[in-house]
Amino acid sequence: MSAPVVLVTGAAGALGTAVARRFERDGARVVPAGRDEVDITDAAAVAAFVARVLAEHGRIDALVHVAGGFEMGETVDAISRASWERMMDLNAWSFVALAAPVVAQMKRQGNGRIVAVSAAAAGAGQALKGAYIASKSALQRLVETLAAELAGSGIAVNSVAPTTLDTPANRAAMPDADPSAWVSLEAAADAIAFLATRAGAAVHGQHLKLGA
């Protein structure tokens, strides 16, 4: 059997790089979808990109949607329309834009795995993170809904929901924090690989929380 084709958004970031390396180590053909390759908030651009992937590889066995955005600082009564739309576009609409062409291909194949990176913070509100948490909560509801819509199709849809990832950016932003309790990139990549391969075939519509 040929090596599985894994499409990874946000592949240039810290987690995306770790995920790509994890799948490459297992012999997968990793297709990166970073900012240089496609604007994930542009449905037409995403459809064209997926078409090019299919022309080259013929299939997509797994979509790992790492790309997204984080912003904080505005109280709910002061959230700007621009920041609201930016978070919703990056964290929720991008999933919809990707699902359209990817799900169509996976239906033709009769199988596939979709794993989004949501957030543990999506479970409840937190001060000064209104737009971000709303968008990640929307992403989780989309994951659950798509999983229900695809039940019995051979396509599994889930998310991983990390607390704080141990990335260079987070260490720089929180220099006084103790990163020992954070989620390592390798552990997150392992969890994603579980959901995106046959090992996690029995898991549907779930959000695998990572970290305490």
Long-range contacts (C-beta under 8 A, 24 or more apart in sequence): 3-27, 3-28, 3-29, 4-28, 4-29, 4-61, 4-62, 4-197, 5-29, 5-31, 5-53, 5-57, 5-58, 5-59, 5-60, 5-61, 5-62, 6-30, 6-31, 6-60, 6-61, 6-62, 6-63, 6-64, 6-196, 7-31, 7-33, 7-50, 7-53, 7-60, 7-62, 7-63, 7-64, 7-102, 8-32, 8-33, 8-64, 8-66, 9-33, 9-34, 9-40, 9-63, 9-64, 9-65, 9-66, 9-67, 9-94, 9-98, 10-34, 10-65, 10-66, 10-67, 10-68, 10-117, 11-66, 12-36, 13-66, 13-67, 14-165, 14-167, 14-168, 14-169, 14-185, 15-66, 15-117, 15-165, 15-167, 15-185, 15-188, 15-189, 16-66, 16-67, 17-185, 18-185, 18-186, 18-188, 18-189, 19-64, 19-66, 19-188, 19-189, 19-192, 19-193, 21-189, 22-186, 22-189, 22-190, 22-192, 22-193, 23-64, 23-193, 23-196, 26-193, 26-197, 28-61, 28-62, 29-57, 31-57, 31-60, 33-67, 34-67, 40-67, 40-90, 40-94, 40-97, 40-98, 41-89, 41-90, 41-93, 41-94, 41-97, 42-97, 43-96, 43-97, 43-100, 46-94, 46-97, 46-98, 46-100, 46-101, 47-97, 47-100, 47-101, 50-98, 50-101, 50-102, 50-105, 51-101, 54-105, 59-105, 59-109, 60-102, 60-105, 60-106, 60-109, 60-112, 61-109, 61-111, 61-112, 61-113, 62-112, 62-113, 62-114, 62-115, 62-196, 62-197, 63-98, 63-102, 63-112, 63-113, 63-114, 63-115, 64-115, 64-117, 64-192, 64-196, 65-94, 65-95, 65-98, 65-114, 65-115, 65-116, 65-117, 66-117, 67-94, 68-94, 68-117, 68-136, 68-139, 69-132, 70-132, 71-131, 71-132, 72-128, 72-129, 72-132, 73-128, 74-128, 74-130, 74-131, 75-127, 75-128, 75-130, 76-130, 79-130, 79-131, 83-131, 84-131, 84-134, 86-131, 87-131, 87-132, 87-134, 87-135, 88-131, 88-134, 88-135, 88-138, 90-135, 91-132, 91-135, 91-136, 91-138, 91-139, 92-135, 92-138, 92-139, 92-142, 95-139, 95-142, 95-143, 96-142, 99-142, 99-146, 103-146, 103-150, 103-155, 106-153, 106-154, 106-155, 107-153, 107-155, 110-153, 110-154, 111-154, 111-155, 112-154, 112-155, 112-156, 113-155, 113-156, 113-195, 113-196, 113-197, 113-200, 114-143, 114-146, 114-155, 114-156, 114-157, 114-158, 115-157, 115-158, 115-159, 115-160, 115-192, 115-195, 115-196, 116-143, 116-157, 116-158, 116-159, 116-160, 117-159, 117-160, 117-162, 117-188, 117-192, 118-143, 118-159, 118-160, 118-161, 118-207, 119-161, 119-162, 120-161, 120-162, 120-163, 120-209, 120-210, 120-211, 121-163, 122-161, 122-207, 123-161, 140-207, 143-205, 143-207, 144-205, 147-204, 147-205, 148-205, 151-204, 156-195, 156-200, 156-201, 156-203, 156-204, 157-204, 157-205, 158-195, 158-200, 158-203, 158-204, 158-205, 158-206, 158-207, 158-208, 159-206, 159-207, 159-208, 160-188, 160-191, 160-192, 160-195, 160-207, 160-208, 160-210, 161-207, 161-208, 161-209, 161-210, 162-188, 162-209, 162-210, 162-211, 163-209, 163-210, 163-211, 163-212, 164-211, 181-211, 181-212, 182-211, 183-210, 183-211
